[in-house]
């Protein structure tokens, strides 16, 4: 491989797809953390199941919305 071919490959790299991938990766990690903490909270206080479930679904939907915006931008 020649150094010019490496430079040409780096110049043609699409940074938008990398940025979208990073945003989606972050959203997946965020939703995973929400699920983990919701399960932990419900395990500690089973009576708060309904409130925790509602907040978790709302936050997961907001995070997914950010991921969809990142895809379309």
MOPAC internal coordinates of N, CA, C and O (Angstrom, degrees):
PM7 1SCF
backbone

  N    0.0000 0     0.00 0     0.00 0    0    0    0
  C    1.4498 1     0.00 0     0.00 0    1    0    0
  C    1.5153 1   109.24 1     0.00 0    2    1    0
  O    1.2310 1   121.87 1   -41.84 1    3    2    1
  N    1.2651 1   114.03 1   138.16 1    3    2    1
  C    1.4507 1   121.02 1   179.75 1    5    3    2
  C    1.5236 1   109.19 1   -94.01 1    6    5    3
  O    1.2310 1   120.59 1   -26.56 1    7    6    5
  N    1.3122 1   116.49 1   153.44 1    7    6    5
  C    1.4697 1   120.63 1  -179.16 1    9    7    6
  C    1.5248 1   111.71 1   -64.91 1   10    9    7
  O    1.2310 1   120.07 1   152.02 1   11   10    9
  N    1.3175 1   117.47 1   -27.98 1   11   10    9
  C    1.4644 1   119.07 1   178.94 1   13   11   10
  C    1.5185 1   111.74 1   -71.10 1   14   13   11
  O    1.2310 1   119.92 1   145.93 1   15   14   13
  N    1.3161 1   117.76 1   -34.07 1   15   14   13
  C    1.4671 1   119.09 1   178.02 1   17   15   14
  C    1.5238 1   110.96 1   -69.50 1   18   17   15
  O    1.2310 1   120.36 1   145.45 1   19   18   17
  N    1.3146 1   116.92 1   -34.55 1   19   18   17
  C    1.4609 1   120.11 1   176.33 1   21   19   18
  C    1.5280 1   110.01 1   -66.57 1   22   21   19
  O    1.2310 1   120.58 1   137.56 1   23   22   21
  N    1.3235 1   116.49 1   -42.44 1   23   22   21
  C    1.4610 1   120.50 1   178.79 1   25   23   22
  C    1.5216 1   111.31 1   -65.23 1   26   25   23
  O    1.2310 1   120.01 1   141.10 1   27   26   25
  N    1.3346 1   117.59 1   -38.90 1   27   26   25
  C    1.4619 1   120.78 1   177.58 1   29   27   26
  C    1.5271 1   111.28 1   -65.48 1   30   29   27
  O    1.2310 1   120.58 1   140.69 1   31   30   29
  N    1.3328 1   116.49 1   -39.31 1   31   30   29
  C    1.4611 1   120.13 1   178.53 1   33   31   30
  C    1.5256 1   110.89 1   -65.92 1   34   33   31
  O    1.2310 1   120.39 1   140.80 1   35   34   33
  N    1.3241 1   116.86 1   -39.20 1   35   34   33
  C    1.4623 1   120.73 1   179.02 1   37   35   34
  C    1.5217 1   110.99 1   -69.12 1   38   37   35
  O    1.2310 1   120.20 1   145.15 1   39   38   37
  N    1.3286 1   117.22 1   -34.85 1   39   38   37
  C    1.4556 1   120.32 1  -179.76 1   41   39   38
  C    1.5183 1   111.91 1   -70.94 1   42   41   39
  O    1.2310 1   120.19 1   149.24 1   43   42   41
  N    1.3277 1   117.25 1   -30.76 1   43   42   41
  C    1.4574 1   120.28 1  -178.29 1   45   43   42
  C    1.5263 1   112.66 1   -90.12 1   46   45   43
  O    1.2310 1   120.04 1  -174.93 1   47   46   45
  N    1.3131 1   117.53 1     5.07 1   47   46   45
  C    1.4555 1   121.73 1  -178.98 1   49   47   46
  C    1.5232 1   109.63 1   -66.94 1   50   49   47
  O    1.2310 1   120.88 1   -49.25 1   51   50   49
  N    1.3179 1   115.92 1   130.75 1   51   50   49
  C    1.4632 1   121.33 1  -178.72 1   53   51   50
  C    1.5260 1   109.19 1   -87.90 1   54   53   51
  O    1.2310 1   120.61 1   -75.46 1   55   54   53
  N    1.3161 1   116.43 1   104.54 1   55   54   53
  C    1.4561 1   120.71 1  -177.32 1   57   55   54
  C    1.5179 1   112.69 1   -73.66 1   58   57   55
  O    1.2310 1   119.87 1   157.95 1   59   58   57
  N    1.3122 1   117.86 1   -22.05 1   59   58   57
  C    1.4645 1   120.18 1  -179.96 1   61   59   58
  C    1.5206 1   110.82 1   -64.73 1   62   61   59
  O    1.2310 1   120.30 1   140.60 1   63   62   61
  N    1.3252 1   117.04 1   -39.40 1   63   62   61
  C    1.4643 1   118.87 1   179.65 1   65   63   62
  C    1.5223 1   111.23 1   -69.86 1   66   65   63
  O    1.2310 1   120.43 1   147.17 1   67   66   65
  N    1.3216 1   116.78 1   -32.83 1   67   66   65
  C    1.4630 1   119.40 1   177.02 1   69   67   66
  C    1.5302 1   110.03 1   -68.20 1   70   69   67
  O    1.2310 1   120.52 1   138.38 1   71   70   69
  N    1.3283 1   116.61 1   -41.62 1   71   70   69
  C    1.4595 1   120.18 1   178.66 1   73   71   70
  C    1.5240 1   111.45 1   -64.13 1   74   73   71
  O    1.2310 1   120.41 1   138.94 1   75   74   73
  N    1.3299 1   116.82 1   -41.06 1   75   74   73
  C    1.4650 1   119.96 1   177.93 1   77   75   74
  C    1.5248 1   110.91 1   -64.67 1   78   77   75
  O    1.2310 1   121.01 1   138.93 1   79   78   77
  N    1.3099 1   115.68 1   -41.07 1   79   78   77
  C    1.4669 1   119.50 1   178.25 1   81   79   78
  C    1.5095 1   112.32 1   -62.83 1   82   81   79
  O    1.2310 1   120.48 1   139.62 1   83   82   81
  N    1.3149 1   116.68 1   -40.38 1   83   82   81
  C    1.4640 1   120.04 1   178.34 1   85   83   82
  C    1.5327 1   110.89 1   -66.01 1   86   85   83
  O    1.2310 1   120.29 1   140.96 1   87   86   85
  N    1.3345 1   117.05 1   -39.04 1   87   86   85
  C    1.4634 1   120.38 1   178.81 1   89   87   86
  C    1.5224 1   110.90 1   -65.39 1   90   89   87
  O    1.2310 1   120.62 1   139.29 1   91   90   89
  N    1.3293 1   116.42 1   -40.71 1   91   90   89
  C    1.4589 1   119.65 1   179.83 1   93   91   90
  C    1.5200 1   110.77 1   -69.60 1   94   93   91
  O    1.2310 1   120.53 1   142.38 1   95   94   93
  N    1.3212 1   116.59 1   -37.62 1   95   94   93
  C    1.4605 1   120.30 1   176.00 1   97   95   94
  C    1.5266 1   110.70 1   -61.85 1   98   97   95
  O    1.2310 1   120.75 1   135.94 1   99   98   97
  N    1.3233 1   116.17 1   -44.06 1   99   98   97
  C    1.4636 1   120.16 1   177.64 1  101   99   98
  C    1.5144 1   112.47 1   -63.66 1  102  101   99
  O    1.2310 1   120.50 1   142.37 1  103  102  101
  N    1.3357 1   116.65 1   -37.63 1  103  102  101
  C    1.4623 1   120.15 1   178.00 1  105  103  102
  C    1.5203 1   110.87 1   -66.00 1  106  105  103
  O    1.2310 1   120.73 1   138.90 1  107  106  105
  N    1.3185 1   116.21 1   -41.10 1  107  106  105
  C    1.4661 1   119.28 1   178.06 1  109  107  106
  C    1.5214 1   112.29 1   -63.29 1  110  109  107
  O    1.2310 1   120.68 1   138.81 1  111  110  109
  N    1.3067 1   116.30 1   -41.19 1  111  110  109
  C    1.4674 1   120.19 1   177.48 1  113  111  110
  C    1.5231 1   110.10 1   -65.63 1  114  113  111
  O    1.2310 1   120.23 1   138.41 1  115  114  113
  N    1.3311 1   117.17 1   -41.59 1  115  114  113
  C    1.4606 1   120.73 1   179.81 1  117  115  114
  C    1.5228 1   112.53 1   -62.84 1  118  117  115
  O    1.2310 1   120.49 1   137.26 1  119  118  117
  N    1.3184 1   116.67 1   -42.74 1  119  118  117
  C    1.4632 1   120.17 1   179.06 1  121  119  118
  C    1.5228 1   110.22 1   -67.18 1  122  121  119
  O    1.2310 1   120.62 1   143.89 1  123  122  121
  N    1.3198 1   116.42 1   -36.11 1  123  122  121
  C    1.4643 1   119.64 1   176.50 1  125  123  122
  C    1.5197 1   112.10 1   -63.54 1  126  125  123
  O    1.2310 1   120.58 1   139.29 1  127  126  125
  N    1.3140 1   116.50 1   -40.71 1  127  126  125
  C    1.4695 1   120.42 1   178.37 1  129  127  126
  C    1.5237 1   110.30 1   -66.72 1  130  129  127
  O    1.2310 1   120.29 1   140.41 1  131  130  129
  N    1.3326 1   117.06 1   -39.59 1  131  130  129
  C    1.4694 1   119.89 1   177.32 1  133  131  130
  C    1.5240 1   110.17 1   -60.67 1  134  133  131
  O    1.2310 1   120.36 1   133.73 1  135  134  133
  N    1.3179 1   116.92 1   -46.27 1  135  134  133
  C    1.4657 1   119.93 1   179.19 1  137  135  134
  C    1.5134 1   112.34 1   -62.44 1  138  137  135
  O    1.2310 1   120.61 1   139.56 1  139  138  137
  N    1.3298 1   116.43 1   -40.44 1  139  138  137
  C    1.4574 1   120.33 1   179.90 1  141  139  138
  C    1.5270 1   110.98 1   -63.73 1  142  141  139
  O    1.2310 1   120.74 1   133.31 1  143  142  141
  N    1.3012 1   116.19 1   -46.69 1  143  142  141
  C    1.4593 1   119.38 1  -178.22 1  145  143  142
  C    1.5301 1   112.18 1   -71.38 1  146  145  143
  O    1.2310 1   120.26 1   148.37 1  147  146  145
  N    1.3318 1   117.11 1   -31.63 1  147  146  145
  C    1.4689 1   119.50 1   176.41 1  149  147  146
  C    1.5239 1   110.49 1   -66.53 1  150  149  147
  O    1.2310 1   120.61 1   138.01 1  151  150  149
  N    1.3228 1   116.44 1   -41.99 1  151  150  149
  C    1.4654 1   119.08 1   177.87 1  153  151  150
  C    1.5278 1   111.07 1   -65.51 1  154  153  151
  O    1.2310 1   120.70 1   140.99 1  155  154  153
  N    1.3194 1   116.27 1   -39.01 1  155  154  153
  C    1.4693 1   120.10 1   178.04 1  157  155  154
  C    1.5232 1   110.93 1   -64.95 1  158  157  155
  O    1.2310 1   120.56 1   137.76 1  159  158  157
  N    1.3374 1   116.54 1   -42.24 1  159  158  157
  C    1.4576 1   120.67 1  -179.60 1  161  159  158
  C    1.5279 1   111.43 1   -66.33 1  162  161  159
  O    1.2310 1   120.71 1   139.31 1  163  162  161
  N    1.3228 1   116.25 1   -40.69 1  163  162  161
  C    1.4614 1   119.83 1   179.07 1  165  163  162
  C    1.5317 1   110.90 1   -68.38 1  166  165  163
  O    1.2310 1   120.75 1   146.30 1  167  166  165
  N    1.3236 1   116.18 1   -33.70 1  167  166  165
  C    1.4608 1   119.18 1   176.57 1  169  167  166
  C    1.5129 1   112.69 1   -66.75 1  170  169  167
  O    1.2310 1   120.65 1   145.79 1  171  170  169
  N    1.3193 1   116.35 1   -34.21 1  171  170  169
  C    1.4608 1   119.78 1   179.67 1  173  171  170
  C    1.5339 1   112.16 1   -77.68 1  174  173  171
  O    1.2310 1   120.95 1   143.74 1  175  174  173
  N    1.3481 1   115.79 1   -36.26 1  175  174  173
  C    1.4612 1   120.11 1  -177.59 1  177  175  174
  C    1.5296 1   108.55 1  -138.93 1  178  177  175
  O    1.2310 1   119.77 1   -92.55 1  179  178  177
  N    1.3323 1   118.04 1    87.45 1  179  178  177
  C    1.4686 1   120.66 1  -176.95 1  181  179  178
  C    1.5224 1   114.43 1   -61.86 1  182  181  179
  O    1.2310 1   119.61 1   158.65 1  183  182  181
  N    1.3070 1   118.35 1   -21.35 1  183  182  181
  C    1.4613 1   120.85 1  -178.93 1  185  183  182
  C    1.5305 1   112.26 1   -70.47 1  186  185  183
  O    1.2310 1   120.14 1   160.05 1  187  186  185
  N    1.3259 1   117.35 1   -19.95 1  187  186  185
  C    1.4627 1   120.85 1  -178.00 1  189  187  186
  C    1.5225 1   112.42 1   -92.96 1  190  189  187
  O    1.2310 1   120.24 1  -160.97 1  191  190  189
  N    1.3257 1   117.15 1    19.03 1  191  190  189
  C    1.4625 1   121.48 1  -175.20 1  193  191  190
  C    1.5259 1   112.84 1   -57.37 1  194  193  191
  O    1.2310 1   120.04 1   132.84 1  195  194  193
  N    1.3242 1   117.53 1   -47.16 1  195  194  193
  C    1.4678 1   121.39 1  -176.11 1  197  195  194
  C    1.5186 1   112.79 1   -63.81 1  198  197  195
  O    1.2310 1   120.39 1   135.44 1  199  198  197
  N    1.3241 1   116.86 1   -44.56 1  199  198  197
  C    1.4607 1   120.77 1  -179.58 1  201  199  198
  C    1.5308 1   110.88 1   -66.72 1  202  201  199
  O    1.2310 1   120.65 1   137.39 1  203  202  201
  N    1.3256 1   116.36 1   -42.61 1  203  202  201
  C    1.4600 1   120.39 1  -179.55 1  205  203  202
  C    1.5222 1   110.46 1   -65.51 1  206  205  203
  O    1.2310 1   120.11 1   139.15 1  207  206  205
  N    1.3194 1   117.40 1   -40.85 1  207  206  205
  C    1.4547 1   121.31 1   179.25 1  209  207  206
  C    1.5232 1   111.25 1   -63.44 1  210  209  207
  O    1.2310 1   120.30 1   136.55 1  211  210  209
  N    1.3238 1   117.04 1   -43.45 1  211  210  209
  C    1.4617 1   121.15 1   179.67 1  213  211  210
  C    1.5262 1   111.80 1   -62.44 1  214  213  211
  O    1.2310 1   120.63 1   133.08 1  215  214  213
  N    1.3105 1   116.40 1   -46.92 1  215  214  213
  C    1.4630 1   120.42 1  -179.85 1  217  215  214
  C    1.5196 1   110.68 1   -65.86 1  218  217  215
  O    1.2310 1   119.91 1   140.52 1  219  218  217
  N    1.3252 1   117.77 1   -39.48 1  219  218  217
  C    1.4623 1   121.42 1  -179.35 1  221  219  218
  C    1.5278 1   111.44 1   -64.56 1  222  221  219
  O    1.2310 1   120.39 1   136.67 1  223  222  221
  N    1.3121 1   116.85 1   -43.33 1  223  222  221
  C    1.4711 1   119.98 1   179.38 1  225  223  222
  C    1.5259 1   110.26 1   -66.05 1  226  225  223
  O    1.2310 1   120.07 1   139.34 1  227  226  225
  N    1.3166 1   117.46 1   -40.66 1  227  226  225
  C    1.4625 1   120.92 1   178.74 1  229  227  226
  C    1.5304 1   111.01 1   -62.83 1  230  229  227
  O    1.2310 1   120.21 1   133.75 1  231  230  229
  N    1.3135 1   117.20 1   -46.25 1  231  230  229
  C    1.4623 1   120.33 1  -179.37 1  233  231  230
  C    1.5289 1   111.74 1   -67.59 1  234  233  231
  O    1.2310 1   119.94 1   141.15 1  235  234  233
  N    1.3254 1   117.73 1   -38.85 1  235  234  233
  C    1.4613 1   120.07 1   177.70 1  237  235  234
  C    1.5284 1   111.20 1   -63.60 1  238  237  235
  O    1.2310 1   120.45 1   141.66 1  239  238  237
  N    1.3233 1   116.74 1   -38.34 1  239  238  237
  C    1.4671 1   120.16 1   177.85 1  241  239  238
  C    1.5224 1   111.08 1   -66.15 1  242  241  239
  O    1.2310 1   119.90 1   140.50 1  243  242  241
  N    1.3126 1   117.80 1   -39.50 1  243  242  241
  C    1.4608 1   120.47 1   178.12 1  245  243  242
  C    1.5288 1   111.48 1   -66.11 1  246  245  243
  O    1.2310 1   120.38 1   140.40 1  247  246  245
  N    1.3152 1   116.87 1   -39.60 1  247  246  245
  C    1.4631 1   120.43 1   178.28 1  249  247  246
  C    1.5247 1   110.39 1   -66.62 1  250  249  247
  O    1.2310 1   120.13 1   138.38 1  251  250  249
  N    1.3279 1   117.36 1   -41.62 1  251  250  249
  C    1.4654 1   119.72 1   177.37 1  253  251  250
  C    1.5207 1   111.01 1   -64.08 1  254  253  251
  O    1.2310 1   120.07 1   146.21 1  255  254  253
  N    1.3184 1   117.47 1   -33.79 1  255  254  253
  C    1.4564 1   120.48 1   176.59 1  257  255  254
  C    1.5182 1   111.45 1   -61.99 1  258  257  255
  O    1.2310 1   120.44 1   139.65 1  259  258  257
  N    1.3123 1   116.76 1   -40.35 1  259  258  257
  C    1.4649 1   120.26 1   176.52 1  261  259  258
  C    1.5244 1   110.67 1   -63.89 1  262  261  259
  O    1.2310 1   120.20 1   141.36 1  263  262  261
  N    1.3263 1   117.21 1   -38.64 1  263  262  261
  C    1.4679 1   120.63 1   178.51 1  265  263  262
  C    1.5250 1   110.88 1   -65.50 1  266  265  263
  O    1.2310 1   120.05 1   139.90 1  267  266  265
  N    1.3215 1   117.51 1   -40.10 1  267  266  265
  C    1.4661 1   119.96 1   178.66 1  269  267  266
  C    1.5237 1   111.64 1   -66.80 1  270  269  267
  O    1.2310 1   120.64 1   142.62 1  271  270  269
  N    1.3216 1   116.39 1   -37.38 1  271  270  269
  C    1.4663 1   119.69 1   176.06 1  273  271  270
  C    1.5189 1   110.37 1   -62.80 1  274  273  271
  O    1.2310 1   120.78 1   139.43 1  275  274  273
  N    1.3238 1   116.12 1   -40.57 1  275  274  273
  C    1.4747 1   120.31 1   179.50 1  277  275  274
  C    1.5271 1   111.06 1   -64.88 1  278  277  275
  O    1.2310 1   120.05 1   145.22 1  279  278  277
  N    1.3120 1   117.52 1   -34.78 1  279  278  277
  C    1.4680 1   120.50 1   179.26 1  281  279  278
  C    1.5254 1   110.24 1   -66.49 1  282  281  279
  O    1.2310 1   120.48 1   136.32 1  283  282  281
  N    1.3238 1   116.69 1   -43.68 1  283  282  281
  C    1.4555 1   120.04 1  -173.54 1  285  283  282
  C    1.5155 1   114.13 1   -84.00 1  286  285  283
  O    1.2310 1   119.76 1   171.62 1  287  286  285
  N    1.3193 1   118.06 1    -8.38 1  287  286  285
  C    1.4653 1   119.68 1   178.90 1  289  287  286
  C    1.4674 1   110.49 1   -89.30 1  290  289  287
  O    1.2310 1   120.10 1   180.00 1  291  290  289

